[in-house]
Amino acid sequence: MKDRKELQQDFTEIFTEIKSLIQEVENNHFNHKESPEKWSIAQEFDHILRSNLALAHALKYPSLVLKRKFGKPNRPLRTYHETYDRYYEKLSAVQNPLAPSKYRNESDKPLDKNQLLKSWDQCLNKLNRRLNRWSERSLNNTLLAHPLLGKMYVREFLYFTHFHTLHHLKGMKSKL
């Protein structure tokens, strides 16, 4: 199990890689969609920004507040791989898997690459700053709610956010 500092390092690395990738994308290609049902690089980037910001937002609340809201865990903590497997198991059971509307931009209006990059930097700063306030123990005994997976430990949510962001990094790379 990775500790908080290792998770922060993993997030810093993936945020840096995504930022470099997005900076290299030509502006005319950034919002280009291969087909109506596929996301553009801009939409995919916007989606992971929204997802990561949601986690950063949740981490601003003290563990005690989240425990009152979501209750106590009733199962053992899952590893990174168990969390990954559980997510894809649940996802495969959904007929038409779509991210909840608040985590996607379906508008045909072009997205501003520079504004998204600025928000991306701010998101990483928020994640790291807020995660610094969490103890290892609190990560392992506090719950958050996920739209598909239901209640998850904060540490599991960090795992999910990491592999979900990696998944979309691969998706963006495939569009280049």
Contacts in CASP RR format, 6 or more apart in sequence:
PFRMAT RR
TARGET T0000
AUTHOR 0000-0000-0000
METHOD contacts of the structure
MODEL  1
MKDRKELQQDFTEIFTEIKSLIQEVENNHFNHKESPEKWSIAQEFDHILR
SNLALAHALKYPSLVLKRKFGKPNRPLRTYHETYDRYYEKLSAVQNPLAP
SKYRNESDKPLDKNQLLKSWDQCLNKLNRRLNRWSERSLNNTLLAHPLLG
KMYVREFLYFTHFHTLHHLKGMKSKL
1 79 0 8 1.000
1 80 0 8 1.000
1 155 0 8 1.000
2 10 0 8 1.000
2 80 0 8 1.000
3 136 0 8 1.000
4 131 0 8 1.000
4 132 0 8 1.000
4 134 0 8 1.000
4 136 0 8 1.000
4 139 0 8 1.000
7 131 0 8 1.000
7 158 0 8 1.000
7 162 0 8 1.000
8 127 0 8 1.000
8 128 0 8 1.000
8 131 0 8 1.000
8 132 0 8 1.000
10 162 0 8 1.000
11 124 0 8 1.000
11 127 0 8 1.000
11 128 0 8 1.000
11 161 0 8 1.000
11 162 0 8 1.000
11 165 0 8 1.000
12 124 0 8 1.000
12 128 0 8 1.000
14 162 0 8 1.000
14 165 0 8 1.000
14 166 0 8 1.000
14 169 0 8 1.000
15 120 0 8 1.000
15 123 0 8 1.000
15 124 0 8 1.000
17 169 0 8 1.000
18 45 0 8 1.000
18 48 0 8 1.000
18 120 0 8 1.000
18 165 0 8 1.000
18 169 0 8 1.000
18 172 0 8 1.000
19 117 0 8 1.000
19 120 0 8 1.000
19 121 0 8 1.000
21 169 0 8 1.000
21 172 0 8 1.000
21 173 0 8 1.000
21 176 0 8 1.000
22 30 0 8 1.000
22 41 0 8 1.000
22 45 0 8 1.000
22 113 0 8 1.000
22 116 0 8 1.000
22 117 0 8 1.000
22 120 0 8 1.000
22 172 0 8 1.000
23 117 0 8 1.000
25 41 0 8 1.000
25 113 0 8 1.000
25 176 0 8 1.000
27 113 0 8 1.000
29 41 0 8 1.000
29 176 0 8 1.000
30 40 0 8 1.000
30 41 0 8 1.000
30 42 0 8 1.000
30 110 0 8 1.000
30 111 0 8 1.000
30 113 0 8 1.000
31 40 0 8 1.000
31 41 0 8 1.000
31 42 0 8 1.000
31 110 0 8 1.000
31 111 0 8 1.000
32 40 0 8 1.000
32 41 0 8 1.000
33 39 0 8 1.000
33 40 0 8 1.000
33 43 0 8 1.000
34 175 0 8 1.000
39 47 0 8 1.000
39 104 0 8 1.000
40 175 0 8 1.000
41 172 0 8 1.000
41 175 0 8 1.000
41 176 0 8 1.000
42 105 0 8 1.000
42 110 0 8 1.000
42 111 0 8 1.000
42 113 0 8 1.000
42 116 0 8 1.000
43 104 0 8 1.000
43 105 0 8 1.000
43 106 0 8 1.000
43 111 0 8 1.000
44 168 0 8 1.000
44 171 0 8 1.000
44 172 0 8 1.000
44 175 0 8 1.000
45 111 0 8 1.000
45 116 0 8 1.000
45 120 0 8 1.000
45 168 0 8 1.000
45 172 0 8 1.000
46 104 0 8 1.000
46 105 0 8 1.000
46 111 0 8 1.000
46 116 0 8 1.000
47 99 0 8 1.000
47 103 0 8 1.000
47 104 0 8 1.000
47 105 0 8 1.000
47 168 0 8 1.000
48 164 0 8 1.000
48 165 0 8 1.000
48 168 0 8 1.000
48 169 0 8 1.000
49 116 0 8 1.000
49 119 0 8 1.000
49 120 0 8 1.000
49 123 0 8 1.000
50 102 0 8 1.000
50 103 0 8 1.000
50 104 0 8 1.000
51 99 0 8 1.000
51 103 0 8 1.000
51 161 0 8 1.000
51 164 0 8 1.000
51 165 0 8 1.000
52 123 0 8 1.000
52 124 0 8 1.000
52 127 0 8 1.000
52 161 0 8 1.000
52 165 0 8 1.000
53 119 0 8 1.000
53 123 0 8 1.000
53 126 0 8 1.000
54 103 0 8 1.000
55 127 0 8 1.000
55 144 0 8 1.000
55 157 0 8 1.000
55 158 0 8 1.000
55 161 0 8 1.000
56 123 0 8 1.000
56 126 0 8 1.000
56 127 0 8 1.000
56 130 0 8 1.000
58 66 0 8 1.000
58 144 0 8 1.000
58 154 0 8 1.000
58 157 0 8 1.000
59 126 0 8 1.000
59 127 0 8 1.000
59 130 0 8 1.000
59 131 0 8 1.000
59 133 0 8 1.000
59 134 0 8 1.000
59 154 0 8 1.000
60 126 0 8 1.000
60 130 0 8 1.000
63 134 0 8 1.000
63 135 0 8 1.000
63 138 0 8 1.000
63 141 0 8 1.000
63 142 0 8 1.000
63 154 0 8 1.000
66 142 0 8 1.000
66 143 0 8 1.000
66 144 0 8 1.000
66 154 0 8 1.000
67 142 0 8 1.000
67 143 0 8 1.000
70 142 0 8 1.000
70 143 0 8 1.000
70 144 0 8 1.000
70 145 0 8 1.000
70 151 0 8 1.000
71 143 0 8 1.000
71 151 0 8 1.000
72 141 0 8 1.000
72 143 0 8 1.000
73 141 0 8 1.000
73 143 0 8 1.000
73 151 0 8 1.000
73 153 0 8 1.000
77 140 0 8 1.000
77 153 0 8 1.000
77 155 0 8 1.000
77 156 0 8 1.000
78 86 0 8 1.000
78 153 0 8 1.000
78 156 0 8 1.000
78 159 0 8 1.000
79 159 0 8 1.000
80 159 0 8 1.000
80 162 0 8 1.000
80 163 0 8 1.000
83 152 0 8 1.000
83 156 0 8 1.000
83 159 0 8 1.000
83 160 0 8 1.000
83 163 0 8 1.000
84 159 0 8 1.000
84 160 0 8 1.000
84 163 0 8 1.000
86 149 0 8 1.000
87 148 0 8 1.000
87 149 0 8 1.000
87 160 0 8 1.000
87 163 0 8 1.000
87 164 0 8 1.000
90 148 0 8 1.000
90 149 0 8 1.000
91 97 0 8 1.000
91 148 0 8 1.000
94 148 0 8 1.000
98 104 0 8 1.000
100 147 0 8 1.000
103 147 0 8 1.000
105 111 0 8 1.000
131 158 0 8 1.000
134 154 0 8 1.000
138 154 0 8 1.000
139 153 0 8 1.000
139 154 0 8 1.000
139 155 0 8 1.000
139 158 0 8 1.000
140 153 0 8 1.000
140 154 0 8 1.000
140 155 0 8 1.000
141 153 0 8 1.000
142 153 0 8 1.000
142 154 0 8 1.000
143 151 0 8 1.000
143 152 0 8 1.000
143 153 0 8 1.000
143 154 0 8 1.000
144 151 0 8 1.000
144 152 0 8 1.000
144 153 0 8 1.000
144 154 0 8 1.000
144 157 0 8 1.000
145 151 0 8 1.000
145 152 0 8 1.000
146 152 0 8 1.000
146 157 0 8 1.000
146 160 0 8 1.000
149 160 0 8 1.000
152 160 0 8 1.000
END
